[in-house]
């Protein structure tokens, strides 16, 4: 198996590696933009105590998402290495057995990826709600200042 062979529908190992790199860069830009957008809302220490845990939660989710992608990449890398070993001249498996193993791996891989995507989506919704709550609290505090 080559790095450009399709791992699952429309995605190769090279595509996965590219996604890891670009997602990391994109998250870095998004984090900087988020912090810059929240910075003007912080007027006093109490505002900071509300905003900082939110930023920490966002950073934690971002790190978890990156960690999932790195783990996924490691799994695929081992898979490619294994298939290259299996497909060698001294192959222990028949072509049918190889196809069965590849199908099982692909199904398992797709299920795990779907599960991780669902988890990330749920975490994203929670963070969005927390951001909205913080913005509302800060705006409420600003409007209540005499």
Biotite code that builds the C-alpha atoms (Angstrom):
import biotite.structure as struc

atoms = struc.array([
    struc.Atom([0.000, 0.000, 0.000], chain_id="A", res_id=1, res_name="UNK", atom_name="CA", element="C"),
    struc.Atom([1.269, 3.421, -0.965], chain_id="A", res_id=2, res_name="UNK", atom_name="CA", element="C"),
    struc.Atom([0.750, 6.684, 0.922], chain_id="A", res_id=3, res_name="UNK", atom_name="CA", element="C"),
    struc.Atom([-1.497, 7.812, -1.943], chain_id="A", res_id=4, res_name="UNK", atom_name="CA", element="C"),
    struc.Atom([-3.771, 4.741, -1.840], chain_id="A", res_id=5, res_name="UNK", atom_name="CA", element="C"),
    struc.Atom([-7.262, 5.438, -0.577], chain_id="A", res_id=6, res_name="UNK", atom_name="CA", element="C"),
    struc.Atom([-7.629, 4.598, 3.128], chain_id="A", res_id=7, res_name="UNK", atom_name="CA", element="C"),
    struc.Atom([-11.328, 5.317, 3.264], chain_id="A", res_id=8, res_name="UNK", atom_name="CA", element="C"),
    struc.Atom([-13.744, 7.070, 0.964], chain_id="A", res_id=9, res_name="UNK", atom_name="CA", element="C"),
    struc.Atom([-11.832, 9.858, -0.783], chain_id="A", res_id=10, res_name="UNK", atom_name="CA", element="C"),
    struc.Atom([-8.957, 10.091, 1.709], chain_id="A", res_id=11, res_name="UNK", atom_name="CA", element="C"),
    struc.Atom([-5.385, 8.864, 1.410], chain_id="A", res_id=12, res_name="UNK", atom_name="CA", element="C"),
    struc.Atom([-2.626, 8.819, 4.030], chain_id="A", res_id=13, res_name="UNK", atom_name="CA", element="C"),
    struc.Atom([-1.073, 11.864, 2.351], chain_id="A", res_id=14, res_name="UNK", atom_name="CA", element="C"),
    struc.Atom([-4.453, 13.650, 2.613], chain_id="A", res_id=15, res_name="UNK", atom_name="CA", element="C"),
    struc.Atom([-4.682, 12.725, 6.294], chain_id="A", res_id=16, res_name="UNK", atom_name="CA", element="C"),
    struc.Atom([-1.205, 14.103, 6.989], chain_id="A", res_id=17, res_name="UNK", atom_name="CA", element="C"),
    struc.Atom([-2.102, 17.284, 5.111], chain_id="A", res_id=18, res_name="UNK", atom_name="CA", element="C"),
    struc.Atom([-5.296, 17.623, 7.168], chain_id="A", res_id=19, res_name="UNK", atom_name="CA", element="C"),
    struc.Atom([-3.340, 17.267, 10.417], chain_id="A", res_id=20, res_name="UNK", atom_name="CA", element="C"),
    struc.Atom([-0.954, 20.031, 9.363], chain_id="A", res_id=21, res_name="UNK", atom_name="CA", element="C"),
    struc.Atom([-3.601, 22.416, 8.015], chain_id="A", res_id=22, res_name="UNK", atom_name="CA", element="C"),
    struc.Atom([-5.965, 21.856, 10.961], chain_id="A", res_id=23, res_name="UNK", atom_name="CA", element="C"),
    struc.Atom([-3.169, 22.694, 13.358], chain_id="A", res_id=24, res_name="UNK", atom_name="CA", element="C"),
    struc.Atom([-2.397, 25.941, 11.526], chain_id="A", res_id=25, res_name="UNK", atom_name="CA", element="C"),
    struc.Atom([-6.084, 26.821, 11.219], chain_id="A", res_id=26, res_name="UNK", atom_name="CA", element="C"),
    struc.Atom([-6.720, 26.225, 14.932], chain_id="A", res_id=27, res_name="UNK", atom_name="CA", element="C"),
    struc.Atom([-3.747, 28.401, 15.806], chain_id="A", res_id=28, res_name="UNK", atom_name="CA", element="C"),
    struc.Atom([-5.214, 31.271, 13.778], chain_id="A", res_id=29, res_name="UNK", atom_name="CA", element="C"),
    struc.Atom([-8.694, 30.699, 15.226], chain_id="A", res_id=30, res_name="UNK", atom_name="CA", element="C"),
    struc.Atom([-7.370, 30.705, 18.788], chain_id="A", res_id=31, res_name="UNK", atom_name="CA", element="C"),
    struc.Atom([-5.528, 33.965, 18.208], chain_id="A", res_id=32, res_name="UNK", atom_name="CA", element="C"),
    struc.Atom([-8.664, 35.519, 16.676], chain_id="A", res_id=33, res_name="UNK", atom_name="CA", element="C"),
    struc.Atom([-10.849, 34.287, 19.542], chain_id="A", res_id=34, res_name="UNK", atom_name="CA", element="C"),
    struc.Atom([-8.506, 35.656, 22.176], chain_id="A", res_id=35, res_name="UNK", atom_name="CA", element="C"),
    struc.Atom([-8.254, 38.950, 20.297], chain_id="A", res_id=36, res_name="UNK", atom_name="CA", element="C"),
    struc.Atom([-12.055, 39.199, 20.068], chain_id="A", res_id=37, res_name="UNK", atom_name="CA", element="C"),
    struc.Atom([-12.549, 38.435, 23.765], chain_id="A", res_id=38, res_name="UNK", atom_name="CA", element="C"),
    struc.Atom([-9.773, 40.751, 24.955], chain_id="A", res_id=39, res_name="UNK", atom_name="CA", element="C"),
    struc.Atom([-11.799, 43.995, 24.551], chain_id="A", res_id=40, res_name="UNK", atom_name="CA", element="C"),
    struc.Atom([-14.617, 42.484, 26.617], chain_id="A", res_id=41, res_name="UNK", atom_name="CA", element="C"),
    struc.Atom([-12.365, 42.142, 29.659], chain_id="A", res_id=42, res_name="UNK", atom_name="CA", element="C"),
    struc.Atom([-12.719, 45.328, 31.664], chain_id="A", res_id=43, res_name="UNK", atom_name="CA", element="C"),
    struc.Atom([-11.833, 44.110, 35.155], chain_id="A", res_id=44, res_name="UNK", atom_name="CA", element="C"),
    struc.Atom([-10.591, 41.093, 37.119], chain_id="A", res_id=45, res_name="UNK", atom_name="CA", element="C"),
    struc.Atom([-14.041, 39.512, 37.406], chain_id="A", res_id=46, res_name="UNK", atom_name="CA", element="C"),
    struc.Atom([-14.414, 39.557, 33.620], chain_id="A", res_id=47, res_name="UNK", atom_name="CA", element="C"),
    struc.Atom([-11.031, 37.854, 33.298], chain_id="A", res_id=48, res_name="UNK", atom_name="CA", element="C"),
    struc.Atom([-12.027, 35.137, 35.771], chain_id="A", res_id=49, res_name="UNK", atom_name="CA", element="C"),
    struc.Atom([-15.038, 34.373, 33.586], chain_id="A", res_id=50, res_name="UNK", atom_name="CA", element="C"),
    struc.Atom([-13.223, 34.454, 30.235], chain_id="A", res_id=51, res_name="UNK", atom_name="CA", element="C"),
    struc.Atom([-9.996, 32.634, 31.122], chain_id="A", res_id=52, res_name="UNK", atom_name="CA", element="C"),
    struc.Atom([-11.598, 29.257, 31.966], chain_id="A", res_id=53, res_name="UNK", atom_name="CA", element="C"),
    struc.Atom([-13.477, 29.472, 28.678], chain_id="A", res_id=54, res_name="UNK", atom_name="CA", element="C"),
    struc.Atom([-10.243, 30.006, 26.752], chain_id="A", res_id=55, res_name="UNK", atom_name="CA", element="C"),
    struc.Atom([-8.662, 27.125, 28.688], chain_id="A", res_id=56, res_name="UNK", atom_name="CA", element="C"),
    struc.Atom([-11.568, 24.818, 27.732], chain_id="A", res_id=57, res_name="UNK", atom_name="CA", element="C"),
    struc.Atom([-11.233, 25.774, 24.080], chain_id="A", res_id=58, res_name="UNK", atom_name="CA", element="C"),
    struc.Atom([-7.498, 25.120, 24.135], chain_id="A", res_id=59, res_name="UNK", atom_name="CA", element="C"),
    struc.Atom([-8.052, 21.744, 25.834], chain_id="A", res_id=60, res_name="UNK", atom_name="CA", element="C"),
    struc.Atom([-10.571, 20.664, 23.183], chain_id="A", res_id=61, res_name="UNK", atom_name="CA", element="C"),
    struc.Atom([-8.212, 21.814, 20.458], chain_id="A", res_id=62, res_name="UNK", atom_name="CA", element="C"),
    struc.Atom([-5.389, 19.760, 21.951], chain_id="A", res_id=63, res_name="UNK", atom_name="CA", element="C"),
    struc.Atom([-7.668, 16.714, 22.222], chain_id="A", res_id=64, res_name="UNK", atom_name="CA", element="C"),
    struc.Atom([-8.735, 17.087, 18.588], chain_id="A", res_id=65, res_name="UNK", atom_name="CA", element="C"),
    struc.Atom([-5.115, 17.364, 17.451], chain_id="A", res_id=66, res_name="UNK", atom_name="CA", element="C"),
    struc.Atom([-4.248, 14.345, 19.579], chain_id="A", res_id=67, res_name="UNK", atom_name="CA", element="C"),
    struc.Atom([-7.015, 12.321, 17.898], chain_id="A", res_id=68, res_name="UNK", atom_name="CA", element="C"),
    struc.Atom([-5.699, 13.236, 14.464], chain_id="A", res_id=69, res_name="UNK", atom_name="CA", element="C"),
    struc.Atom([-2.145, 12.317, 15.432], chain_id="A", res_id=70, res_name="UNK", atom_name="CA", element="C"),
    struc.Atom([-3.326, 8.964, 16.822], chain_id="A", res_id=71, res_name="UNK", atom_name="CA", element="C"),
    struc.Atom([-5.323, 8.360, 13.659], chain_id="A", res_id=72, res_name="UNK", atom_name="CA", element="C"),
    struc.Atom([-2.256, 9.116, 11.569], chain_id="A", res_id=73, res_name="UNK", atom_name="CA", element="C"),
    struc.Atom([-0.158, 6.691, 13.636], chain_id="A", res_id=74, res_name="UNK", atom_name="CA", element="C"),
    struc.Atom([-2.751, 3.948, 13.164], chain_id="A", res_id=75, res_name="UNK", atom_name="CA", element="C"),
    struc.Atom([-2.816, 4.482, 9.425], chain_id="A", res_id=76, res_name="UNK", atom_name="CA", element="C"),
    struc.Atom([0.978, 4.555, 9.285], chain_id="A", res_id=77, res_name="UNK", atom_name="CA", element="C"),
    struc.Atom([1.133, 1.186, 11.066], chain_id="A", res_id=78, res_name="UNK", atom_name="CA", element="C"),
    struc.Atom([-1.563, -0.121, 8.755], chain_id="A", res_id=79, res_name="UNK", atom_name="CA", element="C"),
    struc.Atom([0.435, 0.931, 5.676], chain_id="A", res_id=80, res_name="UNK", atom_name="CA", element="C"),
    struc.Atom([3.583, -0.610, 7.115], chain_id="A", res_id=81, res_name="UNK", atom_name="CA", element="C"),
    struc.Atom([1.743, -3.855, 7.881], chain_id="A", res_id=82, res_name="UNK", atom_name="CA", element="C"),
    struc.Atom([0.162, -4.083, 4.444], chain_id="A", res_id=83, res_name="UNK", atom_name="CA", element="C"),
    struc.Atom([3.537, -3.499, 2.810], chain_id="A", res_id=84, res_name="UNK", atom_name="CA", element="C"),
    struc.Atom([5.012, -6.320, 4.909], chain_id="A", res_id=85, res_name="UNK", atom_name="CA", element="C"),
    struc.Atom([2.077, -8.633, 4.208], chain_id="A", res_id=86, res_name="UNK", atom_name="CA", element="C"),
    struc.Atom([2.186, -7.995, 0.481], chain_id="A", res_id=87, res_name="UNK", atom_name="CA", element="C"),
    struc.Atom([5.901, -8.923, 0.289], chain_id="A", res_id=88, res_name="UNK", atom_name="CA", element="C"),
    struc.Atom([7.202, -11.885, -1.706], chain_id="A", res_id=89, res_name="UNK", atom_name="CA", element="C"),
    struc.Atom([6.992, -14.223, 1.298], chain_id="A", res_id=90, res_name="UNK", atom_name="CA", element="C"),
    struc.Atom([3.378, -13.382, 1.954], chain_id="A", res_id=91, res_name="UNK", atom_name="CA", element="C"),
    struc.Atom([1.648, -15.442, 4.625], chain_id="A", res_id=92, res_name="UNK", atom_name="CA", element="C"),
    struc.Atom([-1.864, -14.517, 3.507], chain_id="A", res_id=93, res_name="UNK", atom_name="CA", element="C"),
    struc.Atom([-3.762, -15.161, 0.313], chain_id="A", res_id=94, res_name="UNK", atom_name="CA", element="C"),
    struc.Atom([-5.189, -12.274, -1.673], chain_id="A", res_id=95, res_name="UNK", atom_name="CA", element="C"),
    struc.Atom([-8.678, -13.112, -0.386], chain_id="A", res_id=96, res_name="UNK", atom_name="CA", element="C"),
    struc.Atom([-7.496, -13.025, 3.217], chain_id="A", res_id=97, res_name="UNK", atom_name="CA", element="C"),
    struc.Atom([-5.740, -9.724, 2.612], chain_id="A", res_id=98, res_name="UNK", atom_name="CA", element="C"),
    struc.Atom([-8.927, -8.238, 1.154], chain_id="A", res_id=99, res_name="UNK", atom_name="CA", element="C"),
    struc.Atom([-10.942, -9.489, 4.134], chain_id="A", res_id=100, res_name="UNK", atom_name="CA", element="C"),
    struc.Atom([-8.487, -7.934, 6.584], chain_id="A", res_id=101, res_name="UNK", atom_name="CA", element="C"),
    struc.Atom([-8.448, -4.677, 4.662], chain_id="A", res_id=102, res_name="UNK", atom_name="CA", element="C"),
    struc.Atom([-12.254, -4.586, 4.670], chain_id="A", res_id=103, res_name="UNK", atom_name="CA", element="C"),
    struc.Atom([-12.408, -5.247, 8.419], chain_id="A", res_id=104, res_name="UNK", atom_name="CA", element="C"),
    struc.Atom([-9.786, -2.561, 9.075], chain_id="A", res_id=105, res_name="UNK", atom_name="CA", element="C"),
    struc.Atom([-11.595, -0.069, 6.851], chain_id="A", res_id=106, res_name="UNK", atom_name="CA", element="C"),
    struc.Atom([-14.956, -0.709, 8.543], chain_id="A", res_id=107, res_name="UNK", atom_name="CA", element="C"),
    struc.Atom([-13.436, -0.418, 12.013], chain_id="A", res_id=108, res_name="UNK", atom_name="CA", element="C"),
    struc.Atom([-11.507, 2.676, 11.031], chain_id="A", res_id=109, res_name="UNK", atom_name="CA", element="C"),
    struc.Atom([-14.638, 4.339, 9.606], chain_id="A", res_id=110, res_name="UNK", atom_name="CA", element="C"),
    struc.Atom([-16.690, 3.535, 12.715], chain_id="A", res_id=111, res_name="UNK", atom_name="CA", element="C"),
    struc.Atom([-14.021, 4.906, 15.049], chain_id="A", res_id=112, res_name="UNK", atom_name="CA", element="C"),
    struc.Atom([-13.633, 8.016, 12.930], chain_id="A", res_id=113, res_name="UNK", atom_name="CA", element="C"),
    struc.Atom([-17.402, 8.616, 12.946], chain_id="A", res_id=114, res_name="UNK", atom_name="CA", element="C"),
    struc.Atom([-17.449, 8.227, 16.739], chain_id="A", res_id=115, res_name="UNK", atom_name="CA", element="C"),
    struc.Atom([-14.591, 10.713, 17.163], chain_id="A", res_id=116, res_name="UNK", atom_name="CA", element="C"),
    struc.Atom([-16.255, 13.196, 14.799], chain_id="A", res_id=117, res_name="UNK", atom_name="CA", element="C"),
    struc.Atom([-19.487, 12.944, 16.819], chain_id="A", res_id=118, res_name="UNK", atom_name="CA", element="C"),
    struc.Atom([-17.576, 13.569, 20.065], chain_id="A", res_id=119, res_name="UNK", atom_name="CA", element="C"),
    struc.Atom([-15.790, 16.580, 18.576], chain_id="A", res_id=120, res_name="UNK", atom_name="CA", element="C"),
    struc.Atom([-19.076, 18.004, 17.298], chain_id="A", res_id=121, res_name="UNK", atom_name="CA", element="C"),
    struc.Atom([-20.651, 17.676, 20.746], chain_id="A", res_id=122, res_name="UNK", atom_name="CA", element="C"),
    struc.Atom([-17.643, 19.328, 22.393], chain_id="A", res_id=123, res_name="UNK", atom_name="CA", element="C"),
    struc.Atom([-17.773, 22.133, 19.843], chain_id="A", res_id=124, res_name="UNK", atom_name="CA", element="C"),
    struc.Atom([-21.450, 22.794, 20.609], chain_id="A", res_id=125, res_name="UNK", atom_name="CA", element="C"),
    struc.Atom([-20.728, 22.901, 24.339], chain_id="A", res_id=126, res_name="UNK", atom_name="CA", element="C"),
    struc.Atom([-17.911, 25.391, 23.813], chain_id="A", res_id=127, res_name="UNK", atom_name="CA", element="C"),
    struc.Atom([-20.049, 27.564, 21.543], chain_id="A", res_id=128, res_name="UNK", atom_name="CA", element="C"),
    struc.Atom([-22.706, 27.661, 24.244], chain_id="A", res_id=129, res_name="UNK", atom_name="CA", element="C"),
    struc.Atom([-20.103, 28.583, 26.873], chain_id="A", res_id=130, res_name="UNK", atom_name="CA", element="C"),
    struc.Atom([-18.795, 31.391, 24.660], chain_id="A", res_id=131, res_name="UNK", atom_name="CA", element="C"),
    struc.Atom([-22.299, 32.724, 24.193], chain_id="A", res_id=132, res_name="UNK", atom_name="CA", element="C"),
    struc.Atom([-22.957, 32.532, 27.953], chain_id="A", res_id=133, res_name="UNK", atom_name="CA", element="C"),
    struc.Atom([-19.739, 34.431, 28.710], chain_id="A", res_id=134, res_name="UNK", atom_name="CA", element="C"),
    struc.Atom([-20.523, 37.115, 26.136], chain_id="A", res_id=135, res_name="UNK", atom_name="CA", element="C"),
    struc.Atom([-24.005, 37.521, 27.580], chain_id="A", res_id=136, res_name="UNK", atom_name="CA", element="C"),
    struc.Atom([-22.662, 37.718, 31.135], chain_id="A", res_id=137, res_name="UNK", atom_name="CA", element="C"),
    struc.Atom([-20.036, 40.268, 30.194], chain_id="A", res_id=138, res_name="UNK", atom_name="CA", element="C"),
    struc.Atom([-22.563, 42.383, 28.271], chain_id="A", res_id=139, res_name="UNK", atom_name="CA", element="C"),
    struc.Atom([-24.941, 42.160, 31.229], chain_id="A", res_id=140, res_name="UNK", atom_name="CA", element="C"),
    struc.Atom([-22.142, 43.216, 33.619], chain_id="A", res_id=141, res_name="UNK", atom_name="CA", element="C"),
    struc.Atom([-21.198, 46.106, 31.328], chain_id="A", res_id=142, res_name="UNK", atom_name="CA", element="C"),
    struc.Atom([-24.817, 47.308, 31.133], chain_id="A", res_id=143, res_name="UNK", atom_name="CA", element="C"),
    struc.Atom([-25.220, 47.092, 34.931], chain_id="A", res_id=144, res_name="UNK", atom_name="CA", element="C"),
    struc.Atom([-22.147, 49.169, 35.718], chain_id="A", res_id=145, res_name="UNK", atom_name="CA", element="C"),
    struc.Atom([-23.296, 52.525, 37.191], chain_id="A", res_id=146, res_name="UNK", atom_name="CA", element="C"),
])
